[in-house]
Amino acid sequence: MPMLCGGTAPPLEADDTIQKLVDGVKDNVEAKTGKKYDVFSAKTYTSQVVAGTNFFIKVHVGGDDHVHLFIHKKLPCHGGETSLEKLQESKSLHDPIGHF
């Protein structure tokens, strides 16, 4: 199924590239939630091409708990930086991942 311009891609299994994005914002996530995570493993994600790329990532944080992360990666011509935009706590493995 082709992605609509501005829409999100279908969910995919996380790979090493997505795990590196997640690892790069772990400290920010822990600061915002006030929690320390021994487990921080990207599971699935979807993306949206805008002026850069938005990533919506489901992350396993231990037990049955997951968080959803909204990470934005700027275009290389704008520095290519990655930033945590938003997060959602108290998610489960079965909660759908998408724009929030």
mmCIF file as gemmi writes it, N, C-alpha and C atoms, coordinates in Angstrom:
data_model
loop_
_atom_site.group_PDB
_atom_site.id
_atom_site.type_symbol
_atom_site.label_atom_id
_atom_site.label_alt_id
_atom_site.label_comp_id
_atom_site.label_asym_id
_atom_site.label_entity_id
_atom_site.label_seq_id
_atom_site.pdbx_PDB_ins_code
_atom_site.Cartn_x
_atom_site.Cartn_y
_atom_site.Cartn_z
_atom_site.occupancy
_atom_site.B_iso_or_equiv
_atom_site.pdbx_formal_charge
_atom_site.auth_seq_id
_atom_site.auth_asym_id
_atom_site.pdbx_PDB_model_num
ATOM 1 N N . MET Axp A 1 ? 0.848 -1.177 0 1 0 ? 1 A 1
ATOM 2 C CA . MET Axp A 1 ? 0 0 0 1 0 ? 1 A 1
ATOM 3 C C . MET Axp A 1 ? 0.892 1.238 0 1 0 ? 1 A 1
ATOM 4 N N . PRO Axp A 2 ? 0.773 2.129 -0.97 1 0 ? 2 A 1
ATOM 5 C CA . PRO Axp A 2 ? 1.612 3.321 -1.016 1 0 ? 2 A 1
ATOM 6 C C . PRO Axp A 2 ? 1.236 4.302 0.084 1 0 ? 2 A 1
ATOM 7 N N . MET Axp A 3 ? 2.235 5.048 0.546 1 0 ? 3 A 1
ATOM 8 C CA . MET Axp A 3 ? 2.008 6.043 1.582 1 0 ? 3 A 1
ATOM 9 C C . MET Axp A 3 ? 1.458 7.314 0.937 1 0 ? 3 A 1
ATOM 10 N N . LEU Axp A 4 ? 0.434 7.886 1.545 1 0 ? 4 A 1
ATOM 11 C CA . LEU Axp A 4 ? -0.111 9.15 1.088 1 0 ? 4 A 1
ATOM 12 C C . LEU Axp A 4 ? 0.834 10.272 1.486 1 0 ? 4 A 1
ATOM 13 N N . CYS Axp A 5 ? 0.932 11.281 0.67 1 0 ? 5 A 1
ATOM 14 C CA . CYS Axp A 5 ? 1.774 12.422 0.99 1 0 ? 5 A 1
ATOM 15 C C . CYS Axp A 5 ? 1.318 13.012 2.32 1 0 ? 5 A 1
ATOM 16 N N . GLY Axp A 6 ? 2.225 13.084 3.275 1 0 ? 6 A 1
ATOM 17 C CA . GLY Axp A 6 ? 1.904 13.609 4.6 1 0 ? 6 A 1
ATOM 18 C C . GLY Axp A 6 ? 1.316 12.583 5.538 1 0 ? 6 A 1
ATOM 19 N N . GLY Axp A 7 ? 0.925 11.407 5.03 1 0 ? 7 A 1
ATOM 20 C CA . GLY Axp A 7 ? 0.368 10.357 5.873 1 0 ? 7 A 1
ATOM 21 C C . GLY Axp A 7 ? 1.465 9.501 6.476 1 0 ? 7 A 1
ATOM 22 N N . THR Axp A 8 ? 1.068 8.597 7.365 1 0 ? 8 A 1
ATOM 23 C CA . THR Axp A 8 ? 2.044 7.691 7.962 1 0 ? 8 A 1
ATOM 24 C C . THR Axp A 8 ? 2.091 6.384 7.178 1 0 ? 8 A 1
ATOM 25 N N . ALA Axp A 9 ? 3.269 5.774 7.212 1 0 ? 9 A 1
ATOM 26 C CA . ALA Axp A 9 ? 3.462 4.476 6.57 1 0 ? 9 A 1
ATOM 27 C C . ALA Axp A 9 ? 2.81 3.393 7.427 1 0 ? 9 A 1
ATOM 28 N N . PRO Axp A 10 ? 2.54 2.228 6.863 1 0 ? 10 A 1
ATOM 29 C CA . PRO Axp A 10 ? 2.035 1.114 7.677 1 0 ? 10 A 1
ATOM 30 C C . PRO Axp A 10 ? 3.078 0.737 8.735 1 0 ? 10 A 1
ATOM 31 N N . PRO Axp A 11 ? 2.64 0.227 9.902 1 0 ? 11 A 1
ATOM 32 C CA . PRO Axp A 11 ? 3.592 -0.158 10.951 1 0 ? 11 A 1
ATOM 33 C C . PRO Axp A 11 ? 4.553 -1.252 10.483 1 0 ? 11 A 1
ATOM 34 N N . LEU Axp A 12 ? 5.794 -1.137 10.944 1 0 ? 12 A 1
ATOM 35 C CA . LEU Axp A 12 ? 6.851 -2.098 10.626 1 0 ? 12 A 1
ATOM 36 C C . LEU Axp A 12 ? 7.533 -2.549 11.902 1 0 ? 12 A 1
ATOM 37 N N . GLU Axp A 13 ? 8.218 -3.69 11.825 1 0 ? 13 A 1
ATOM 38 C CA . GLU Axp A 13 ? 9.032 -4.146 12.946 1 0 ? 13 A 1
ATOM 39 C C . GLU Axp A 13 ? 10.244 -3.225 13.066 1 0 ? 13 A 1
ATOM 40 N N . ALA Axp A 14 ? 10.606 -2.869 14.293 1 0 ? 14 A 1
ATOM 41 C CA . ALA Axp A 14 ? 11.761 -2.001 14.522 1 0 ? 14 A 1
ATOM 42 C C . ALA Axp A 14 ? 13.045 -2.738 14.15 1 0 ? 14 A 1
ATOM 43 N N . ASP Axp A 15 ? 14.01 -2.001 13.615 1 0 ? 15 A 1
ATOM 44 C CA . ASP Axp A 15 ? 15.31 -2.553 13.271 1 0 ? 15 A 1
ATOM 45 C C . ASP Axp A 15 ? 16.397 -1.798 14.038 1 0 ? 15 A 1
ATOM 46 N N . ASP Axp A 16 ? 17.653 -2.05 13.714 1 0 ? 16 A 1
ATOM 47 C CA . ASP Axp A 16 ? 18.764 -1.405 14.428 1 0 ? 16 A 1
ATOM 48 C C . ASP Axp A 16 ? 18.737 0.115 14.299 1 0 ? 16 A 1
ATOM 49 N N . THR Axp A 17 ? 18.331 0.623 13.151 1 0 ? 17 A 1
ATOM 50 C CA . THR Axp A 17 ? 18.264 2.073 12.947 1 0 ? 17 A 1
ATOM 51 C C . THR Axp A 17 ? 17.249 2.703 13.898 1 0 ? 17 A 1
ATOM 52 N N . ILE Axp A 18 ? 16.095 2.074 14.03 1 0 ? 18 A 1
ATOM 53 C CA . ILE Axp A 18 ? 15.053 2.588 14.924 1 0 ? 18 A 1
ATOM 54 C C . ILE Axp A 18 ? 15.5 2.46 16.376 1 0 ? 18 A 1
ATOM 55 N N . GLN Axp A 19 ? 16.153 1.352 16.727 1 0 ? 19 A 1
ATOM 56 C CA . GLN Axp A 19 ? 16.653 1.186 18.093 1 0 ? 19 A 1
ATOM 57 C C . GLN Axp A 19 ? 17.664 2.279 18.435 1 0 ? 19 A 1
ATOM 58 N N . LYS Axp A 20 ? 18.496 2.677 17.487 1 0 ? 20 A 1
ATOM 59 C CA . LYS Axp A 20 ? 19.466 3.757 17.728 1 0 ? 20 A 1
ATOM 60 C C . LYS Axp A 20 ? 18.749 5.081 17.985 1 0 ? 20 A 1
ATOM 61 N N . LEU Axp A 21 ? 17.66 5.347 17.262 1 0 ? 21 A 1
ATOM 62 C CA . LEU Axp A 21 ? 16.867 6.562 17.517 1 0 ? 21 A 1
ATOM 63 C C . LEU Axp A 21 ? 16.328 6.543 18.947 1 0 ? 21 A 1
ATOM 64 N N . VAL Axp A 22 ? 15.788 5.389 19.342 1 0 ? 22 A 1
ATOM 65 C CA . VAL Axp A 22 ? 15.206 5.221 20.68 1 0 ? 22 A 1
ATOM 66 C C . VAL Axp A 22 ? 16.289 5.374 21.755 1 0 ? 22 A 1
ATOM 67 N N . ASP Axp A 23 ? 17.43 4.732 21.538 1 0 ? 23 A 1
ATOM 68 C CA . ASP Axp A 23 ? 18.53 4.843 22.503 1 0 ? 23 A 1
ATOM 69 C C . ASP Axp A 23 ? 18.973 6.296 22.676 1 0 ? 23 A 1
ATOM 70 N N . GLY Axp A 24 ? 18.923 7.061 21.589 1 0 ? 24 A 1
ATOM 71 C CA . GLY Axp A 24 ? 19.343 8.459 21.627 1 0 ? 24 A 1
ATOM 72 C C . GLY Axp A 24 ? 18.445 9.372 22.434 1 0 ? 24 A 1
ATOM 73 N N . VAL Axp A 25 ? 17.201 8.962 22.692 1 0 ? 25 A 1
ATOM 74 C CA . VAL Axp A 25 ? 16.281 9.81 23.464 1 0 ? 25 A 1
ATOM 75 C C . VAL Axp A 25 ? 15.925 9.204 24.823 1 0 ? 25 A 1
ATOM 76 N N . LYS Axp A 26 ? 16.549 8.068 25.18 1 0 ? 26 A 1
ATOM 77 C CA . LYS Axp A 26 ? 16.198 7.381 26.43 1 0 ? 26 A 1
ATOM 78 C C . LYS Axp A 26 ? 16.328 8.306 27.641 1 0 ? 26 A 1
ATOM 79 N N . ASP Axp A 27 ? 17.418 9.057 27.738 1 0 ? 27 A 1
ATOM 80 C CA . ASP Axp A 27 ? 17.6 9.965 28.88 1 0 ? 27 A 1
ATOM 81 C C . ASP Axp A 27 ? 16.474 10.994 28.957 1 0 ? 27 A 1
ATOM 82 N N . ASN Axp A 28 ? 16.039 11.513 27.811 1 0 ? 28 A 1
ATOM 83 C CA . ASN Axp A 28 ? 14.93 12.483 27.786 1 0 ? 28 A 1
ATOM 84 C C . ASN Axp A 28 ? 13.633 11.844 28.237 1 0 ? 28 A 1
ATOM 85 N N . VAL Axp A 29 ? 13.391 10.599 27.805 1 0 ? 29 A 1
ATOM 86 C CA . VAL Axp A 29 ? 12.175 9.881 28.198 1 0 ? 29 A 1
ATOM 87 C C . VAL Axp A 29 ? 12.181 9.662 29.71 1 0 ? 29 A 1
ATOM 88 N N . GLU Axp A 30 ? 13.313 9.222 30.253 1 0 ? 30 A 1
ATOM 89 C CA . GLU Axp A 30 ? 13.401 8.996 31.696 1 0 ? 30 A 1
ATOM 90 C C . GLU Axp A 30 ? 13.217 10.292 32.469 1 0 ? 30 A 1
ATOM 91 N N . ALA Axp A 31 ? 13.741 11.397 31.965 1 0 ? 31 A 1
ATOM 92 C CA . ALA Axp A 31 ? 13.562 12.691 32.63 1 0 ? 31 A 1
ATOM 93 C C . ALA Axp A 31 ? 12.095 13.117 32.625 1 0 ? 31 A 1
ATOM 94 N N . LYS Axp A 32 ? 11.411 12.911 31.502 1 0 ? 32 A 1
ATOM 95 C CA . LYS Axp A 32 ? 10.005 13.322 31.395 1 0 ? 32 A 1
ATOM 96 C C . LYS Axp A 32 ? 9.077 12.434 32.216 1 0 ? 32 A 1
ATOM 97 N N . THR Axp A 33 ? 9.385 11.129 32.31 1 0 ? 33 A 1
ATOM 98 C CA . THR Axp A 33 ? 8.507 10.212 33.043 1 0 ? 33 A 1
ATOM 99 C C . THR Axp A 33 ? 8.893 10.081 34.507 1 0 ? 33 A 1
ATOM 100 N N . GLY Axp A 34 ? 10.13 10.49 34.848 1 0 ? 34 A 1
ATOM 101 C CA . GLY Axp A 34 ? 10.605 10.326 36.217 1 0 ? 34 A 1
ATOM 102 C C . GLY Axp A 34 ? 10.896 8.877 36.566 1 0 ? 34 A 1
ATOM 103 N N . LYS Axp A 35 ? 11.145 8.046 35.557 1 0 ? 35 A 1
ATOM 104 C CA . LYS Axp A 35 ? 11.397 6.618 35.758 1 0 ? 35 A 1
ATOM 105 C C . LYS Axp A 35 ? 12.721 6.234 35.117 1 0 ? 35 A 1
ATOM 106 N N . LYS Axp A 36 ? 13.339 5.185 35.65 1 0 ? 36 A 1
ATOM 107 C CA . LYS Axp A 36 ? 14.527 4.586 35.036 1 0 ? 36 A 1
ATOM 108 C C . LYS Axp A 36 ? 14.096 3.259 34.421 1 0 ? 36 A 1
ATOM 109 N N . TYR Axp A 37 ? 14.503 3.013 33.188 1 0 ? 37 A 1
ATOM 110 C CA . TYR Axp A 37 ? 14.103 1.811 32.472 1 0 ? 37 A 1
ATOM 111 C C . TYR Axp A 37 ? 15.298 0.886 32.274 1 0 ? 37 A 1
ATOM 112 N N . ASP Axp A 38 ? 15.195 -0.344 32.814 1 0 ? 38 A 1
ATOM 113 C CA . ASP Axp A 38 ? 16.213 -1.366 32.572 1 0 ? 38 A 1
ATOM 114 C C . ASP Axp A 38 ? 16.035 -1.967 31.183 1 0 ? 38 A 1
ATOM 115 N N . VAL Axp A 39 ? 14.791 -2.015 30.73 1 0 ? 39 A 1
ATOM 116 C CA . VAL Axp A 39 ? 14.454 -2.51 29.393 1 0 ? 39 A 1
ATOM 117 C C . VAL Axp A 39 ? 13.981 -1.301 28.591 1 0 ? 39 A 1
ATOM 118 N N . PHE Axp A 40 ? 14.49 -1.14 27.372 1 0 ? 40 A 1
ATOM 119 C CA . PHE Axp A 40 ? 14.095 -0.02 26.511 1 0 ? 40 A 1
ATOM 120 C C . PHE Axp A 40 ? 14.284 -0.471 25.068 1 0 ? 40 A 1
ATOM 121 N N . SER Axp A 41 ? 13.353 -1.301 24.603 1 0 ? 41 A 1
ATOM 122 C CA . SER Axp A 41 ? 13.508 -2.007 23.338 1 0 ? 41 A 1
ATOM 123 C C . SER Axp A 41 ? 12.414 -1.615 22.336 1 0 ? 41 A 1
ATOM 124 N N . ALA Axp A 42 ? 12.832 -1.023 21.224 1 0 ? 42 A 1
ATOM 125 C CA . ALA Axp A 42 ? 11.89 -0.65 20.163 1 0 ? 42 A 1
ATOM 126 C C . ALA Axp A 42 ? 11.25 -1.9 19.572 1 0 ? 42 A 1
ATOM 127 N N . LYS Axp A 43 ? 9.927 -1.881 19.412 1 0 ? 43 A 1
ATOM 128 C CA . LYS Axp A 43 ? 9.191 -3.033 18.886 1 0 ? 43 A 1
ATOM 129 C C . LYS Axp A 43 ? 8.654 -2.778 17.48 1 0 ? 43 A 1
ATOM 130 N N . THR Axp A 44 ? 7.811 -1.78 17.338 1 0 ? 44 A 1
ATOM 131 C CA . THR Axp A 44 ? 7.244 -1.443 16.033 1 0 ? 44 A 1
ATOM 132 C C . THR Axp A 44 ? 7.27 0.068 15.867 1 0 ? 44 A 1
ATOM 133 N N . TYR Axp A 45 ? 7.129 0.506 14.612 1 0 ? 45 A 1
ATOM 134 C CA . TYR Axp A 45 ? 7.129 1.94 14.353 1 0 ? 45 A 1
ATOM 135 C C . TYR Axp A 45 ? 6.396 2.234 13.059 1 0 ? 45 A 1
ATOM 136 N N . THR Axp A 46 ? 6.044 3.487 12.914 1 0 ? 46 A 1
ATOM 137 C CA . THR Axp A 46 ? 5.558 4.011 11.655 1 0 ? 46 A 1
ATOM 138 C C . THR Axp A 46 ? 6.249 5.353 11.461 1 0 ? 46 A 1
ATOM 139 N N . SER Axp A 47 ? 6.273 5.826 10.243 1 0 ? 47 A 1
ATOM 140 C CA . SER Axp A 47 ? 6.964 7.086 9.978 1 0 ? 47 A 1
ATOM 141 C C . SER Axp A 47 ? 6.126 7.968 9.064 1 0 ? 47 A 1
ATOM 142 N N . GLN Axp A 48 ? 6.482 9.244 9.072 1 0 ? 48 A 1
ATOM 143 C CA . GLN Axp A 48 ? 5.784 10.243 8.278 1 0 ? 48 A 1
ATOM 144 C C . GLN Axp A 48 ? 6.829 11.208 7.739 1 0 ? 48 A 1
ATOM 145 N N . VAL Axp A 49 ? 6.89 11.357 6.43 1 0 ? 49 A 1
ATOM 146 C CA . VAL Axp A 49 ? 7.827 12.291 5.823 1 0 ? 49 A 1
ATOM 147 C C . VAL Axp A 49 ? 7.197 13.668 5.807 1 0 ? 49 A 1
ATOM 148 N N . VAL Axp A 50 ? 7.883 14.601 6.445 1 0 ? 50 A 1
ATOM 149 C CA . VAL Axp A 50 ? 7.457 16.007 6.479 1 0 ? 50 A 1
ATOM 150 C C . VAL Axp A 50 ? 8.709 16.812 6.125 1 0 ? 50 A 1
ATOM 151 N N . ALA Axp A 51 ? 8.989 17.909 6.783 1 0 ? 51 A 1
ATOM 152 C CA . ALA Axp A 51 ? 10.254 18.624 6.614 1 0 ? 51 A 1
ATOM 153 C C . ALA Axp A 51 ? 11.269 17.902 7.496 1 0 ? 51 A 1
ATOM 154 N N . GLY Axp A 52 ? 11.572 16.682 7.119 1 0 ? 52 A 1
ATOM 155 C CA . GLY Axp A 52 ? 12.333 15.725 7.919 1 0 ? 52 A 1
ATOM 156 C C . GLY Axp A 52 ? 11.464 14.48 8.015 1 0 ? 52 A 1
ATOM 157 N N . THR Axp A 53 ? 11.67 13.703 9.068 1 0 ? 53 A 1
ATOM 158 C CA . THR Axp A 53 ? 10.856 12.502 9.254 1 0 ? 53 A 1
ATOM 159 C C . THR Axp A 53 ? 10.368 12.421 10.693 1 0 ? 53 A 1
ATOM 160 N N . ASN Axp A 54 ? 9.071 12.173 10.842 1 0 ? 54 A 1
ATOM 161 C CA . ASN Axp A 54 ? 8.487 11.883 12.151 1 0 ? 54 A 1
ATOM 162 C C . ASN Axp A 54 ? 8.448 10.366 12.313 1 0 ? 54 A 1
ATOM 163 N N . PHE Axp A 55 ? 8.874 9.908 13.478 1 0 ? 55 A 1
ATOM 164 C CA . PHE Axp A 55 ? 8.812 8.487 13.801 1 0 ? 55 A 1
ATOM 165 C C . PHE Axp A 55 ? 7.901 8.309 15.007 1 0 ? 55 A 1
ATOM 166 N N . PHE Axp A 56 ? 6.989 7.355 14.921 1 0 ? 56 A 1
ATOM 167 C CA . PHE Axp A 56 ? 6.095 6.997 16.019 1 0 ? 56 A 1
ATOM 168 C C . PHE Axp A 56 ? 6.468 5.569 16.383 1 0 ? 56 A 1
ATOM 169 N N . ILE Axp A 57 ? 7.051 5.395 17.583 1 0 ? 57 A 1
ATOM 170 C CA . ILE Axp A 57 ? 7.706 4.135 17.925 1 0 ? 57 A 1
ATOM 171 C C . ILE Axp A 57 ? 7.131 3.56 19.208 1 0 ? 57 A 1
ATOM 172 N N . LYS Axp A 58 ? 6.781 2.27 19.177 1 0 ? 58 A 1
ATOM 173 C CA . LYS Axp A 58 ? 6.346 1.539 20.366 1 0 ? 58 A 1
ATOM 174 C C . LYS Axp A 58 ? 7.59 0.934 21.01 1 0 ? 58 A 1
ATOM 175 N N . VAL Axp A 59 ? 7.802 1.22 22.308 1 0 ? 59 A 1
ATOM 176 C CA . VAL Axp A 59 ? 8.99 0.771 23.022 1 0 ? 59 A 1
ATOM 177 C C . VAL Axp A 59 ? 8.58 -0.044 24.242 1 0 ? 59 A 1
ATOM 178 N N . HIS Axp A 60 ? 9.116 -1.253 24.346 1 0 ? 60 A 1
ATOM 179 C CA . HIS Axp A 60 ? 8.889 -2.101 25.518 1 0 ? 60 A 1
ATOM 180 C C . HIS Axp A 60 ? 9.787 -1.594 26.637 1 0 ? 60 A 1
ATOM 181 N N . VAL Axp A 61 ? 9.195 -1.35 27.829 1 0 ? 61 A 1
ATOM 182 C CA . VAL Axp A 61 ? 9.959 -0.807 28.961 1 0 ? 61 A 1
ATOM 183 C C . VAL Axp A 61 ? 9.939 -1.734 30.171 1 0 ? 61 A 1
ATOM 184 N N . GLY Axp A 62 ? 9.549 -2.987 29.975 1 0 ? 62 A 1
ATOM 185 C CA . GLY Axp A 62 ? 9.555 -3.968 31.057 1 0 ? 62 A 1
ATOM 186 C C . GLY Axp A 62 ? 8.163 -4.492 31.363 1 0 ? 62 A 1
ATOM 187 N N . GLY Axp A 63 ? 8.094 -5.752 31.783 1 0 ? 63 A 1
ATOM 188 C CA . GLY Axp A 63 ? 6.804 -6.367 32.087 1 0 ? 63 A 1
ATOM 189 C C . GLY Axp A 63 ? 5.89 -6.299 30.886 1 0 ? 63 A 1
ATOM 190 N N . ASP Axp A 64 ? 4.659 -5.852 31.123 1 0 ? 64 A 1
ATOM 191 C CA . ASP Axp A 64 ? 3.703 -5.669 30.028 1 0 ? 64 A 1
ATOM 192 C C . ASP Axp A 64 ? 3.636 -4.209 29.583 1 0 ? 64 A 1
ATOM 193 N N . ASP Axp A 65 ? 4.532 -3.374 30.103 1 0 ? 65 A 1
ATOM 194 C CA . ASP Axp A 65 ? 4.474 -1.933 29.86 1 0 ? 65 A 1
ATOM 195 C C . ASP Axp A 65 ? 5.219 -1.519 28.591 1 0 ? 65 A 1
ATOM 196 N N . HIS Axp A 66 ? 4.621 -0.551 27.904 1 0 ? 66 A 1
ATOM 197 C CA . HIS Axp A 66 ? 5.207 0.044 26.712 1 0 ? 66 A 1
ATOM 198 C C . HIS Axp A 66 ? 4.991 1.549 26.777 1 0 ? 66 A 1
ATOM 199 N N . VAL Axp A 67 ? 5.824 2.288 26.086 1 0 ? 67 A 1
ATOM 200 C CA . VAL Axp A 67 ? 5.607 3.716 25.86 1 0 ? 67 A 1
ATOM 201 C C . VAL Axp A 67 ? 5.609 3.933 24.358 1 0 ? 67 A 1
ATOM 202 N N . HIS Axp A 68 ? 4.913 4.976 23.923 1 0 ? 68 A 1
ATOM 203 C CA . HIS Axp A 68 ? 4.927 5.379 22.524 1 0 ? 68 A 1
ATOM 204 C C . HIS Axp A 68 ? 5.71 6.678 22.449 1 0 ? 68 A 1
ATOM 205 N N . LEU Axp A 69 ? 6.662 6.731 21.53 1 0 ? 69 A 1
ATOM 206 C CA . LEU Axp A 69 ? 7.494 7.916 21.355 1 0 ? 69 A 1
ATOM 207 C C . LEU Axp A 69 ? 7.228 8.554 20 1 0 ? 69 A 1
ATOM 208 N N . PHE Axp A 70 ? 7.204 9.869 19.987 1 0 ? 70 A 1
ATOM 209 C CA . PHE Axp A 70 ? 7.14 10.659 18.758 1 0 ? 70 A 1
ATOM 210 C C . PHE Axp A 70 ? 8.492 11.349 18.665 1 0 ? 70 A 1
ATOM 211 N N . ILE Axp A 71 ? 9.308 10.897 17.711 1 0 ? 71 A 1
ATOM 212 C CA . ILE Axp A 71 ? 10.661 11.425 17.511 1 0 ? 71 A 1
ATOM 213 C C . ILE Axp A 71 ? 10.709 12.085 16.138 1 0 ? 71 A 1
ATOM 214 N N . HIS Axp A 72 ? 11.297 13.285 16.087 1 0 ? 72 A 1
ATOM 215 C CA . HIS Axp A 72 ? 11.454 13.985 14.805 1 0 ? 72 A 1
ATOM 216 C C . HIS Axp A 72 ? 12.933 14.044 14.442 1 0 ? 72 A 1
ATOM 217 N N . LYS Axp A 73 ? 13.238 13.696 13.2 1 0 ? 73 A 1
ATOM 218 C CA . LYS Axp A 73 ? 14.603 13.804 12.685 1 0 ? 73 A 1
ATOM 219 C C . LYS Axp A 73 ? 14.601 14.837 11.569 1 0 ? 73 A 1
ATOM 220 N N . LYS Axp A 74 ? 15.383 15.904 11.77 1 0 ? 74 A 1
ATOM 221 C CA . LYS Axp A 74 ? 15.468 16.965 10.766 1 0 ? 74 A 1
ATOM 222 C C . LYS Axp A 74 ? 16.202 16.48 9.525 1 0 ? 74 A 1
ATOM 223 N N . LEU Axp A 75 ? 15.947 17.154 8.431 1 0 ? 75 A 1
ATOM 224 C CA . LEU Axp A 75 ? 16.673 16.88 7.194 1 0 ? 75 A 1
ATOM 225 C C . LEU Axp A 75 ? 18.155 17.209 7.378 1 0 ? 75 A 1
ATOM 226 N N . PRO Axp A 76 ? 19.032 16.503 6.679 1 0 ? 76 A 1
ATOM 227 C CA . PRO Axp A 76 ? 20.469 16.799 6.791 1 0 ? 76 A 1
ATOM 228 C C . PRO Axp A 76 ? 20.813 18.263 6.498 1 0 ? 76 A 1
ATOM 229 N N . CYS Axp A 77 ? 20.111 18.873 5.561 1 0 ? 77 A 1
ATOM 230 C CA . CYS Axp A 77 ? 20.39 20.276 5.233 1 0 ? 77 A 1
ATOM 231 C C . CYS Axp A 77 ? 20.006 21.224 6.369 1 0 ? 77 A 1
ATOM 232 N N . HIS Axp A 78 ? 19.237 20.727 7.336 1 0 ? 78 A 1
ATOM 233 C CA . HIS Axp A 78 ? 18.853 21.515 8.512 1 0 ? 78 A 1
ATOM 234 C C . HIS Axp A 78 ? 19.541 21.009 9.77 1 0 ? 78 A 1
ATOM 235 N N . GLY Axp A 79 ? 20.609 20.25 9.599 1 0 ? 79 A 1
ATOM 236 C CA . GLY Axp A 79 ? 21.397 19.788 10.733 1 0 ? 79 A 1
ATOM 237 C C . GLY Axp A 79 ? 21.226 18.322 11.071 1 0 ? 79 A 1
ATOM 238 N N . GLY Axp A 80 ? 20.113 17.701 10.658 1 0 ? 80 A 1
ATOM 239 C CA . GLY Axp A 80 ? 19.91 16.278 10.884 1 0 ? 80 A 1
ATOM 240 C C . GLY Axp A 80 ? 19.687 15.866 12.324 1 0 ? 80 A 1
ATOM 241 N N . GLU Axp A 81 ? 19.465 16.829 13.234 1 0 ? 81 A 1
ATOM 242 C CA . GLU Axp A 81 ? 19.27 16.488 14.637 1 0 ? 81 A 1
ATOM 243 C C . GLU Axp A 81 ? 17.995 15.677 14.857 1 0 ? 81 A 1
ATOM 244 N N . THR Axp A 82 ? 18.026 14.904 15.94 1 0 ? 82 A 1
ATOM 245 C CA . THR Axp A 82 ? 16.884 14.09 16.35 1 0 ? 82 A 1
ATOM 246 C C . THR Axp A 82 ? 16.38 14.61 17.681 1 0 ? 82 A 1
ATOM 247 N N . SER Axp A 83 ? 15.057 14.716 17.828 1 0 ? 83 A 1
ATOM 248 C CA . SER Axp A 83 ? 14.502 15.202 19.092 1 0 ? 83 A 1
ATOM 249 C C . SER Axp A 83 ? 13.237 14.436 19.468 1 0 ? 83 A 1
ATOM 250 N N . LEU Axp A 84 ? 13.07 14.253 20.77 1 0 ? 84 A 1
ATOM 251 C CA . LEU Axp A 84 ? 11.842 13.671 21.311 1 0 ? 84 A 1
ATOM 252 C C . LEU Axp A 84 ? 10.799 14.774 21.35 1 0 ? 84 A 1
ATOM 253 N N . GLU Axp A 85 ? 9.71 14.588 20.625 1 0 ? 85 A 1
ATOM 254 C CA . GLU Axp A 85 ? 8.65 15.6 20.571 1 0 ? 85 A 1
ATOM 255 C C . GLU Axp A 85 ? 7.578 15.344 21.628 1 0 ? 85 A 1
ATOM 256 N N . LYS Axp A 86 ? 7.124 14.098 21.735 1 0 ? 86 A 1
ATOM 257 C CA . LYS Axp A 86 ? 6.061 13.727 22.676 1 0 ? 86 A 1
ATOM 258 C C . LYS Axp A 86 ? 6.257 12.284 23.083 1 0 ? 86 A 1
ATOM 259 N N . LEU Axp A 87 ? 5.576 11.896 24.157 1 0 ? 87 A 1
ATOM 260 C CA . LEU Axp A 87 ? 5.54 10.492 24.535 1 0 ? 87 A 1
ATOM 261 C C . LEU Axp A 87 ? 4.221 10.191 25.196 1 0 ? 87 A 1
ATOM 262 N N . GLN Axp A 88 ? 3.84 8.922 25.15 1 0 ? 88 A 1
ATOM 263 C CA . GLN Axp A 88 ? 2.633 8.435 25.813 1 0 ? 88 A 1
ATOM 264 C C . GLN Axp A 88 ? 3.032 7.244 26.668 1 0 ? 88 A 1
ATOM 265 N N . GLU Axp A 89 ? 2.613 7.256 27.934 1 0 ? 89 A 1
ATOM 266 C CA . GLU Axp A 89 ? 2.913 6.169 28.858 1 0 ? 89 A 1
ATOM 267 C C . GLU Axp A 89 ? 1.722 5.212 28.962 1 0 ? 89 A 1
ATOM 268 N N . SER Axp A 90 ? 1.936 4.132 29.717 1 0 ? 90 A 1
ATOM 269 C CA . SER Axp A 90 ? 0.889 3.151 30.044 1 0 ? 90 A 1
ATOM 270 C C . SER Axp A 90 ? 0.25 2.546 28.803 1 0 ? 90 A 1
ATOM 271 N N . LYS Axp A 91 ? 1.069 2.192 27.848 1 0 ? 91 A 1
ATOM 272 C CA . LYS Axp A 91 ? 0.591 1.536 26.633 1 0 ? 91 A 1
ATOM 273 C C . LYS Axp A 91 ? 0.848 0.036 26.753 1 0 ? 91 A 1
ATOM 274 N N . SER Axp A 92 ? 0.119 -0.747 25.955 1 0 ? 92 A 1
ATOM 275 C CA . SER Axp A 92 ? 0.303 -2.201 25.957 1 0 ? 92 A 1
ATOM 276 C C . SER Axp A 92 ? 0.864 -2.628 24.605 1 0 ? 92 A 1
ATOM 277 N N . LEU Axp A 93 ? 1.25 -3.888 24.529 1 0 ? 93 A 1
ATOM 278 C CA . LEU Axp A 93 ? 1.754 -4.446 23.276 1 0 ? 93 A 1
ATOM 279 C C . LEU Axp A 93 ? 0.72 -4.318 22.166 1 0 ? 93 A 1
ATOM 280 N N . HIS Axp A 94 ? -0.564 -4.353 22.512 1 0 ? 94 A 1
ATOM 281 C CA . HIS Axp A 94 ? -1.623 -4.385 21.506 1 0 ? 94 A 1
ATOM 282 C C . HIS Axp A 94 ? -2.16 -3.005 21.128 1 0 ? 94 A 1
ATOM 283 N N . ASP Axp A 95 ? -1.749 -1.956 21.827 1 0 ? 95 A 1
ATOM 284 C CA . ASP Axp A 95 ? -2.192 -0.61 21.451 1 0 ? 95 A 1
ATOM 285 C C . ASP Axp A 95 ? -1.596 -0.233 20.098 1 0 ? 95 A 1
ATOM 286 N N . PRO Axp A 96 ? -2.41 0.279 19.192 1 0 ? 96 A 1
ATOM 287 C CA . PRO Axp A 96 ? -1.879 0.651 17.874 1 0 ? 96 A 1
ATOM 288 C C . PRO Axp A 96 ? -0.937 1.849 17.991 1 0 ? 96 A 1
ATOM 289 N N . ILE Axp A 97 ? 0.076 1.846 17.149 1 0 ? 97 A 1
ATOM 290 C CA . ILE Axp A 97 ? 1.018 2.964 17.099 1 0 ? 97 A 1
ATOM 291 C C . ILE Axp A 97 ? 0.629 3.862 15.929 1 0 ? 97 A 1
ATOM 292 N N . GLY Axp A 98 ? 0.704 5.153 16.141 1 0 ? 98 A 1
ATOM 293 C CA . GLY Axp A 98 ? 0.364 6.098 15.075 1 0 ? 98 A 1
ATOM 294 C C . GLY Axp A 98 ? 0.565 7.512 15.541 1 0 ? 98 A 1
ATOM 295 N N . HIS Axp A 99 ? 0.129 8.435 14.732 1 0 ? 99 A 1
ATOM 296 C CA . HIS Axp A 99 ? 0.312 9.864 15.017 1 0 ? 99 A 1
ATOM 297 C C . HIS Axp A 99 ? -0.387 10.255 16.316 1 0 ? 99 A 1
ATOM 298 N N . PHE Axp A 100 ? 0.289 11.016 17.138 1 0 ? 100 A 1
ATOM 299 C CA . PHE Axp A 100 ? -0.323 11.565 18.353 1 0 ? 100 A 1
ATOM 300 C C . PHE Axp A 100 ? 0.271 12.91 18.681 1 0 ? 100 A 1
